[in-house]
């Protein structure tokens, strides 16, 4: 889902529509826009934001407006369930990201008092609650404040109404909301990309904060308060991204663009204050470290766990963030909880961090988005400098997260310059791997696109690469894919291997090579179509994806950055 609101001198509808288009990467099944110009006008549709012409926009008059793109959670995919939602009098419009936990109770109370509902959503209780507060004598902003205090759950709101047609209100609680400040204009959105074409000056709202923008002949009056109504001061910052960096630049989709950006992105990850990185690493070295993350970020953290162990002899724990929440009450007070997140807004990570912080643990983070909630909650943060990642499937953020873990591992070992040199070499070899595997992986994709199951196997540090490869395949192609330690095949999964089932073996010429070959041969004996990803070919492979050779260490093992090369062909696949 995504939300955007606008108040200023220009017509709101075209700006809101453009903002929704910038948020399409978040996924949606329906969308809507509301504007106010003496009367409230609402346009809602099921499906994609396309084919909207001037005639439709011309009906949405006014220089204050809100918009929303929706993934259905409460209620089906219907026009009635799409946002914005309005009150009984068609005077108040609300767009909402998040989930209202107590909406059933609130709805029952409102219906008992005569309110009529048109949707099955949790959001619709909000305009009706605001309607009641205004009827009881509250001003618009006060009514929104009082309503917000009645809501349990997560919400980011943008609200407008006909009685105060020059006013737009935004509220944040456990769902991202960012203010954009232009020349005599105001934006509020769930992602800075929604208004990046208009301004790079932003204010990040914290949980429990409200912003009101009021237009007047003299300009815009913008105020910030907490949910008790107390005024607070907020500072603005300039975001480093620009609108051009968020464009496709001729690529058919964002994911391919971001895959191809990885050599440059990895070089950007090296743009760090090395003294700060060294101190960050020293803190980790001395502490009990628990890394928490979700999805791709967790896979990068598991890679980091292996790197810390192999390079620096440092043990850390890695937990799925949604599971960590159940252990957070017993986190040692001297621990460092290390959050890994591209967006810096991952809800499960935030929940775990808040619990750990309440226990007295220190919060460190590795994130991409500057000024994000996780970054602001942290005692120390390292930014991965990947630039905007718009594709739903994370690619360059993974490579940069691993790059930062690599840097930290060598810093803990007292050899940060050696790690930096490795990453510079890795950047060049990532580019080489991209150039050499595009055609090859397209041909392989034709062979496996009709398969029902694909298995990715690896040992040691190659296991989390197998997990990440499987995640990329299933979230983009909808083919069931599973990543697992190669040694675990015999404990159940081997029973599912039959003739023609693809098994992708992550098998570089490292300390795991011989054991992984043995596991690959076990699957081949059962008819598997074995695909080897390695710098060295083996006779058991039916298909071979060759990786560039990497210089050897004194012990004969390849330099550890080879693992950054393994994921590249799997992303293309």
C-alpha positions in Angstrom: 0.0 0.0 0.0 1.0 3.6 -0.4 -0.5 7.0 0.6 0.1 10.6 -0.5 -1.4 13.9 0.4 -0.8 17.4 -1.1 -1.6 21.0 -0.1 -0.3 23.9 -2.1 -0.8 26.2 -5.0 -1.1 23.6 -7.8 -4.0 21.4 -8.7 -3.7 18.4 -6.3 -5.1 15.6 -8.5 -2.3 15.3 -11.1 0.4 15.5 -8.3 -1.4 12.9 -6.2 -1.8 10.6 -9.2 1.9 11.0 -10.1 2.8 10.1 -6.5 0.7 7.0 -6.6 2.5 5.9 -9.8 5.8 6.3 -8.0 4.5 4.0 -5.3 3.3 1.3 -7.7 6.4 -0.8 -6.8 4.8 -1.5 -3.4 2.0 -3.5 -5.1 -1.7 -2.8 -5.1 -5.0 -4.0 -6.3 -7.1 -0.8 -6.2 -6.6 2.9 -5.8 -8.3 6.2 -5.2 -8.0 10.0 -5.0 -10.0 12.6 -3.1 -9.8 16.4 -3.5 -11.7 19.2 -1.8 -12.8 22.4 -3.5 -16.0 23.5 -1.6 -17.2 20.0 -2.0 -15.5 16.6 -1.6 -14.8 14.7 -4.8 -13.7 11.1 -4.8 -12.5 8.8 -7.6 -11.9 5.1 -6.8 -11.0 2.2 -9.1 -10.1 -1.5 -9.0 -7.0 -2.4 -11.0 -4.0 -0.5 -12.3 -3.4 3.2 -12.5 -3.5 3.5 -16.2 -5.6 5.2 -18.8 -6.5 8.1 -16.5 -7.0 11.1 -18.7 -7.5 14.8 -18.3 -11.3 14.4 -18.3 -11.2 12.2 -15.2 -8.7 14.5 -13.4 -10.7 17.6 -14.4 -13.5 16.4 -12.1 -11.1 16.3 -9.1 -10.7 20.0 -8.6 -8.8 21.6 -5.7 -5.3 22.2 -4.4 -5.7 19.9 -1.4 -5.9 16.2 -2.1 -5.1 12.7 -0.9 -4.5 9.4 -2.6 -4.0 5.7 -1.8 -3.0 2.5 -3.5 -4.4 -0.6 -1.7 -3.5 -4.3 -1.1 -6.6 -5.9 0.3 -6.3 -6.9 4.0 -9.8 -6.3 5.5 -12.5 -6.8 2.8 -12.2 -8.0 -0.8 -10.9 -6.2 -3.9 -13.8 -3.9 -4.6 -14.4 -0.3 -5.4 -16.3 0.1 -2.1 -13.3 -1.2 -0.2 -10.8 1.1 -2.0 -9.6 4.2 -0.3 -10.3 7.1 0.3 -13.1 6.4 2.8 -15.6 9.1 3.8 -18.0 9.9 6.6 -21.8 9.8 6.5 -22.0 13.4 5.3 -19.4 13.0 2.6 -17.3 15.8 4.2 -14.2 13.9 5.5 -11.9 11.7 3.4 -9.2 9.5 4.9 -6.4 7.4 3.4 -4.7 4.9 5.7 -1.8 2.5 5.7 -1.7 -0.1 8.5 -4.2 -2.2 10.5 -6.6 -1.0 13.1 -6.8 -3.8 15.6 -9.9 -2.6 17.5 -11.9 -1.7 14.4 -14.7 -4.3 15.0 -15.4 -2.9 18.4 -15.3 0.7 17.1 -17.5 -0.2 14.1 -20.1 -1.9 16.3 -20.3 1.2 18.5 -20.6 3.6 15.5 -23.3 1.5 13.9 -25.2 1.4 17.2 -25.1 5.3 17.1 -26.6 5.3 13.5 -23.5 5.5 11.3 -23.9 3.7 7.9 -20.9 1.9 6.5 -20.2 1.2 2.8 -17.2 -1.1 3.0 -15.8 -4.1 4.9 -12.5 -2.3 5.8 -11.0 -1.4 9.1 -10.2 2.1 7.8 -13.8 3.3 7.4 -14.2 3.7 11.1 -11.8 6.6 11.1 -13.8 9.2 9.1 -16.9 8.4 11.1 -15.0 8.9 14.4 -13.7 12.2 13.1 -17.2 13.1 12.1 -18.4 12.5 15.6 -15.7 14.6 17.2 -16.4 17.6 14.9 -20.1 17.3 15.6 -19.2 17.5 19.4 -17.5 20.8 18.8 -13.9 19.8 18.1 -11.8 21.6 15.4 -10.5 19.6 12.5 -7.0 18.9 13.8 -8.3 18.3 17.4 -10.9 15.8 16.0 -8.1 13.9 14.2 -6.0 13.9 17.4 -8.9 12.6 19.5 -9.7 9.9 16.9 -6.0 8.8 16.7 -6.0 8.2 20.5 -9.0 5.8 20.1 -7.2 3.6 17.5 -5.2 0.5 18.5 -2.8 -0.8 15.9 -0.6 0.7 13.2 -1.6 3.6 11.1 -0.4 6.3 8.8 -3.2 8.7 7.9 -3.8 11.6 5.6 -7.1 13.4 6.2 -9.0 16.3 4.5 -12.4 17.8 4.9 -14.8 20.3 3.4 -15.3 22.5 6.5 -11.6 23.3 6.4 -10.8 22.9 2.7 -7.4 24.5 3.0 -6.1 22.0 5.7 -4.4 18.7 5.4 -3.6 16.5 8.4 -1.2 13.6 8.6 -0.7 11.2 11.6 1.8 8.4 12.1 1.8 5.4 14.5 3.9 2.4 13.7 3.6 2.9 9.9 5.9 5.2 7.9 4.8 8.8 7.1 7.2 11.4 5.7 6.6 15.1 5.1 7.9 16.8 2.0 8.4 20.6 2.0 8.4 22.5 -1.3 8.0 26.1 -2.3 4.7 27.1 -0.7 3.5 23.5 -0.9 3.3 20.5 1.4 3.4 16.7 0.8 2.8 13.8 3.2 3.5 10.3 2.0 4.5 6.7 3.0 7.6 7.0 0.8 9.8 9.9 -0.2 9.6 8.6 -3.8 6.0 9.8 -4.0 7.1 13.4 -4.1 10.7 13.3 -5.1 9.8 14.9 -8.4 8.8 18.1 -6.5 11.1 18.3 -3.5 14.0 16.7 -1.7 13.4 18.5 1.6 11.8 16.2 4.1 10.7 15.8 7.7 10.5 12.3 9.2 7.6 11.9 11.6 8.0 9.6 14.6 5.3 7.4 16.1 2.7 9.3 17.9 3.2 12.5 15.9 0.8 14.6 13.9 1.3 17.3 11.2 -1.1 19.9 10.1 -0.7 22.1 6.9 -3.0 25.1 6.5 -3.0 27.2 3.4 -3.5 30.9 3.6 -2.9 33.9 1.3 0.4 34.4 3.2 1.5 30.8 2.4 1.5 27.6 4.3 1.4 27.2 8.1 2.8 23.8 9.1 2.6 22.6 12.7 3.7 19.4 14.4 2.3 18.0 17.6 2.3 14.8 19.7 -1.0 12.9 20.2 -1.6 14.9 23.4 -1.7 18.1 21.3 1.6 19.5 22.5 3.5 21.4 19.8 6.9 19.9 19.0 9.8 21.2 16.9 11.0 19.1 13.9 14.0 19.6 11.7 14.1 19.1 7.9 16.8 17.3 6.0 17.7 17.0 2.3 17.5 13.5 0.8 20.5 12.5 -1.3 18.4 10.6 -3.9 17.1 12.3 -7.0 14.1 11.6 -9.2 16.3 10.3 -12.0 17.8 7.6 -9.8 14.3 6.2 -9.3 13.5 5.9 -13.0 13.9 2.7 -15.1 16.3 4.3 -17.5 15.3 2.2 -20.5 15.1 -1.2 -18.6 11.9 -3.1 -18.9 11.5 -3.2 -15.1 13.2 -2.0 -11.9 14.5 -5.3 -10.8 16.7 -5.7 -13.9 17.9 -2.1 -13.6 18.9 -2.7 -10.0 20.7 -6.0 -10.8 22.7 -4.2 -13.4 23.5 -1.3 -11.0 25.2 -3.7 -8.5 28.9 -3.1 -9.5 28.4 0.7 -8.9 26.3 0.2 -5.9 28.9 -2.0 -4.2 31.5 0.7 -4.9 29.2 3.2 -3.2 29.0 0.9 -0.1 32.7 1.6 0.4 32.1 5.4 0.8 32.2 5.3 4.6 34.0 7.1 7.4 36.5 4.4 8.1 37.2 5.5 11.6 33.5 5.3 12.4 33.3 1.8 10.8 36.3 0.7 12.9 34.6 1.9 16.1 31.3 0.3 15.1 33.3 -3.0 14.6 35.2 -2.6 17.9 31.8 -2.3 19.7 30.5 -5.4 18.0 33.8 -7.3 18.8 33.3 -6.7 22.6 29.6 -7.3 22.8 27.1 -10.2 22.7 25.6 -9.5 19.2 22.1 -10.5 18.0 21.3 -9.6 14.4 17.6 -9.4 13.5 16.2 -9.1 10.0 13.5 -10.4 7.6 13.7 -12.0 4.2 16.6 -11.0 2.0 18.1 -8.8 4.8 18.2 -11.9 7.1 20.0 -13.9 4.4 22.6 -11.1 4.3 22.9 -11.3 8.1 23.5 -15.1 7.9 26.2 -14.5 5.4 27.6 -11.9 7.8 27.5 -14.5 10.6 29.8 -16.8 8.5 32.1 -13.9 7.6 32.5 -12.8 11.2 33.4 -16.3 12.1 35.8 -17.1 9.3 37.5 -13.8 9.0 37.5 -12.5 12.6 36.7 -15.5 14.8 33.7 -13.5 16.2 30.4 -15.4 16.9 27.1 -13.6 16.5 23.5 -14.8 16.6 21.1 -14.2 13.8 17.3 -14.3 14.3 14.2 -13.8 12.2 12.8 -10.5 13.5 9.3 -11.8 13.9 10.6 -14.6 16.1 13.0 -12.4 18.0 10.1 -10.5 19.5 9.2 -13.6 21.6 12.8 -13.7 23.0 13.3 -9.9 23.4 12.2 -9.8 27.0 15.3 -11.8 28.0 17.9 -9.9 25.9 21.0 -9.3 28.0 21.3 -5.6 28.9 24.9 -5.5 27.6 23.9 -6.9 24.2 24.0 -5.1 20.9 20.9 -5.8 18.8 22.0 -5.3 15.2 19.1 -4.5 12.8 19.5 -5.1 9.1 16.8 -3.5 6.8 16.8 -2.0 3.4 13.9 0.4 4.1 14.6 1.0 7.7 10.9 0.6 8.3 10.5 -3.2 8.6 7.7 -3.6 11.1 8.8 -6.8 12.7 12.4 -5.5 13.1 11.0 -2.3 14.7 8.9 -4.3 17.2 11.9 -6.3 18.2 14.1 -3.2 18.5 11.7 -1.4 20.8 11.5 -4.4 23.1 15.3 -4.8 23.2 15.8 -1.0 23.8 13.3 -1.2 26.7 15.5 -3.9 28.2 18.5 -1.6 28.0 20.2 -3.2 25.0 22.1 -1.0 22.5 20.7 -0.7 19.0 23.0 -0.7 16.0 21.8 -1.0 12.4 22.7 -1.5 8.8 20.1 0.2 6.6 19.8 1.9 3.2 17.3 4.7 3.7 18.8 7.7 5.5 16.6 9.1 8.3 14.4 6.0 8.4 12.8 4.9 11.7 15.3 2.2 12.4 18.1 4.6 11.7 16.7 7.1 14.1 16.1 4.5 16.7 19.7 3.3 16.6 22.6 4.3 18.7 24.8 3.8 15.7 24.0 3.2 12.1 25.9 2.3 8.9 24.2 3.2 5.6 24.8 0.8 2.7 24.5 3.5 0.1 22.7 1.4 -2.5 20.4 4.2 -3.7 16.7 3.8 -4.1 15.6 0.1 -4.5 12.1 0.1 -6.1 11.9 -3.5 -7.3 9.9 -5.6 -5.0 12.6 -8.3 -5.0 15.7 -6.9 -3.3 18.9 -7.3 -5.2 21.5 -4.5 -4.9 20.6 -4.0 -1.2 21.6 -7.6 -0.5 25.0 -7.2 -2.2 25.6 -4.0 -0.3 24.5 -5.4 3.0 26.9 -8.3 2.5 29.6 -5.8 1.5 29.1 -3.9 4.8 29.3 -7.1 6.8 32.5 -8.0 4.9 34.0 -4.6 5.8 33.0 -5.0 9.5 34.4 -8.6 9.6 37.8 -7.3 8.4 37.6 -4.3 10.7 37.1 -6.6 13.7 40.1 -8.6 12.5 42.1 -5.4 12.4 42.5 -5.6 8.6 39.9 -3.2 7.2 42.1 -2.1 4.3 42.4 -5.7 3.1 38.6 -6.0 3.2 38.2 -2.8 1.2 40.6 -4.0 -1.5 38.7 -7.3 -1.7 35.4 -5.4 -2.2 37.0 -3.3 -5.0 38.0 -6.5 -6.8 34.5 -7.9 -6.1 32.9 -5.0 -7.8 34.8 -5.6 -11.0 34.1 -9.3 -10.9 30.3 -8.7 -10.2 30.3 -6.7 -13.5 32.1 -9.5 -15.3 29.6 -12.1 -13.9 26.7 -10.0 -15.1 28.1 -9.6 -18.6 28.9 -13.3 -18.9 25.7 -14.8 -17.6 22.8 -12.9 -19.1 22.3 -15.1 -22.2 23.2 -18.3 -20.3 20.7 -17.7 -17.6 17.9 -16.8 -20.0 18.5 -20.2 -21.8 18.4 -21.9 -18.4 15.2 -20.1 -17.4 13.5 -21.6 -20.5 14.4 -25.1 -19.3 13.1 -24.7 -15.7 10.1 -22.3 -16.2 7.6 -25.1 -16.4 9.0 -27.0 -13.4 6.9 -27.2 -10.2 9.8 -27.3 -7.8 13.4 -26.1 -7.7 15.9 -26.9 -4.9 18.9 -24.8 -4.1 21.7 -26.4 -2.0 24.9 -25.1 -0.4 27.1 -25.6 2.6 28.7 -23.1 5.0 28.5 -19.6 3.7 27.0 -20.9 0.5 23.8 -22.0 2.4 22.4 -18.4 2.8 23.2 -17.8 -0.8 21.0 -20.8 -1.6 18.3 -19.4 0.6 18.5 -16.0 -1.2 18.5 -17.7 -4.7 15.3 -19.7 -3.8 13.6 -16.6 -2.4 14.3 -14.6 -5.6 12.9 -17.4 -7.8 9.7 -18.0 -5.9 8.8 -14.3 -5.3 9.3 -13.4 -9.0 8.3 -16.6 -10.9 5.8 -18.1 -8.4 7.7 -21.4 -8.8 8.0 -23.3 -5.5 11.7 -23.0 -4.6 13.5 -24.1 -1.5 17.0 -23.4 -0.2 18.7 -25.7 2.3 22.0 -26.9 3.6 23.2 -29.6 1.3 23.9 -31.9 4.2 20.2 -31.8 5.2 18.9 -33.3 2.0 19.1 -36.8 3.3 16.9 -35.9 6.3 13.6 -35.8 4.4 13.9 -33.6 1.3 15.7 -36.3 -0.8 12.4 -38.1 -0.9 11.0 -35.3 -3.1 13.7 -35.5 -5.7 12.6 -37.3 -8.8 13.4 -37.3 -12.5 13.8 -33.8 -14.0 13.6 -31.9 -10.7 16.1 -29.0 -10.9 18.7 -28.9 -8.1 21.0 -25.9 -8.1 24.2 -26.5 -6.3 26.1 -23.5 -4.9 29.5 -25.1 -5.1 32.6 -22.8 -5.3 36.0 -24.3 -4.9 36.1 -23.7 -1.2 36.1 -25.8 1.9 32.7 -27.2 1.1 33.3 -28.3 -2.5 33.8 -32.1 -2.1 30.9 -32.5 0.4 28.5 -30.5 -1.8 29.5 -32.5 -4.9 28.6 -35.7 -3.0 25.2 -34.3 -2.2 24.6 -33.2 -5.8 25.5 -36.7 -6.9 22.9 -38.1 -4.5 20.2 -36.1 -6.2 21.5 -37.0 -9.7 21.2 -40.6 -8.8 17.4 -40.0 -8.2 17.1 -38.3 -11.6 17.6 -34.6 -10.6 18.6 -32.1 -13.3 21.7 -30.8 -11.5 22.9 -27.2 -12.2 26.3 -26.4 -10.7 27.3 -22.8 -9.9 31.1 -22.8 -9.4 34.4 -21.7 -10.8 35.2 -25.4 -11.4 33.2 -27.8 -13.5 32.3 -31.3 -12.3 31.0 -34.3 -14.3 27.8 -34.5 -12.2 26.5 -31.2 -13.5 23.9 -31.3 -16.3 24.3 -27.5 -16.6 27.3 -25.5 -15.5 27.2 -21.8 -14.5 30.8 -20.7 -14.4 31.9 -18.1 -12.0 35.1 -16.0 -12.4 38.2 -17.3 -10.7 39.1 -15.5 -7.4 42.6 -15.2 -6.1 43.6 -17.7 -3.4 44.5 -17.1 0.2 47.7 -18.6 1.7 45.6 -21.6 2.9 44.5 -22.3 -0.7 40.9 -21.1 -0.1 39.5 -18.4 -2.4 39.3 -14.9 -1.1 35.9 -14.8 0.8 34.3 -12.2 -1.6 33.6 -15.0 -4.1 30.3 -15.4 -2.4 29.2 -12.1 -3.8 29.6 -13.5 -7.3 27.4 -16.6 -6.6 24.1 -14.6 -6.2 24.4 -12.7 -9.5 23.4 -15.5 -11.9 20.6 -16.5 -9.5 19.2 -13.0 -9.6 19.2 -13.0 -13.4 17.5 -16.4 -13.4 
